[in-house]
Amino acid sequence: MTITASTKMRIKRGDQVVVRTGRDKGKTGEVLRVDREHNRVLVQGVNMMKRHQRPTQTSPGGINEFEAMIHVSNVALIDPDTSKPTRVGYKTLDDGRKVRFAKRSGEIIDQ
């Protein structure tokens, strides 16, 4: 089974997003990593998981807490103008640059 990205990823590393569904609904955070192959993003402080780690020679054991990936359809970009969730569109500026913009306010996201 081959996995292909079906849609264009409109969210990039460093974007501020809000979780729309699931147990972390309403939480906001910064995108730390984007996995284009599986359409998933890693958001800081969201979808926290615990892993029990056995002690080794180099590190003590214990319960480690870390973020897990979340599907990109479950997050929305935060509008830089209104600080509310928004969809992302693309447009070409007069100087020929293709930039992302927030559909809610029309504010340009990429500088």
N, C-alpha and C positions, 0 to 999 in steps of 0.2 A: 504494500500500500504506500503510495507516494503522497506526501503532504505538500500542498501548494497554497500560497497565500492568495485568497480569492479577492480581497479588496485592498485598496491602497491604505497604508497606515497614515492616518492624519495626526497622530500624536508622536512627538519626538522626545528624546531624552532631555530632561530639564524643564519640561512643561509642568505647570500646576494643574492637577486634575482632581475631580471629586468622584467618589464611588456612587453609582446610581442604584445598584441592586446588591442583595446579599446581606450577610451579617455585619459588614462594615459600611452599610449604606449611610451616606452623609459625611464620611470621613474624607479629608483632603490630604494631599501630599504631592511630593515631587516625583516625577518619573525618573527612576534610577537606571533602568535598562529596558530595551525594546527587543522582543523576539519576533521578527517578521515572519519566520517560517511557521510559527504556531499561533500567530495573531495574539500575543500576550505581552503584557507590560509588568514591570516590577515597580511598585509604588511604595515610597518610604512610609513606614508605620502602618501599612494596610495589609490585611490577610496574613497576620502573624501566626507562625507555626512553631511548635516546640519539638525538639529532637533530643532524645536521651543519648548522651555520649559516654562511652566507656573511657576510663582514664588510660592514657598512653604514657610513654616515656617523656614526650615533649609537652603534653597538655593535660591539665587535670580534667577529670570527668565532671559531669553535671548535666543540667538541662539547659540547652542552648535555644535561644529564641531568635527567629529570623523571619524575613518577609518571603512570601511565596508569590509566584506569578499569578496575575489575574487577567481574565480575557479582556481585550480592548473594547468589546461592546458593552462592558459593565462600567466603564469610566467615561466621563465627559470632561472636556477641557474647560477651565475656568476663564470666563471672559475678563480680560485685563481692565476693561472699562467699568463693568457693573459687578464684578466678582460673583457672577452667577454662572451655572452650567450653560454651555453653548455648543452648537455644532460648528464644524470647521469647513470653510470653503476656500477655493483658490481663485486668484485673479492675477492678471499680468499688469504691472505698473507701466507708466509711460516710458521708463528707461529700459524696459524689456525684462525686468526681474519678475519671476513667478513667486508670489508670496501667499502665505496662509492668512485668512482673516476670520474674525468671529462673526457668525451669521446673526447673532443677537444684536450686536451694536454696530457692526461694520468696521470695528477697530482692527488694524493690521497687527498680527501676532509676531511675524518675523521682521526683524529690523535689519 
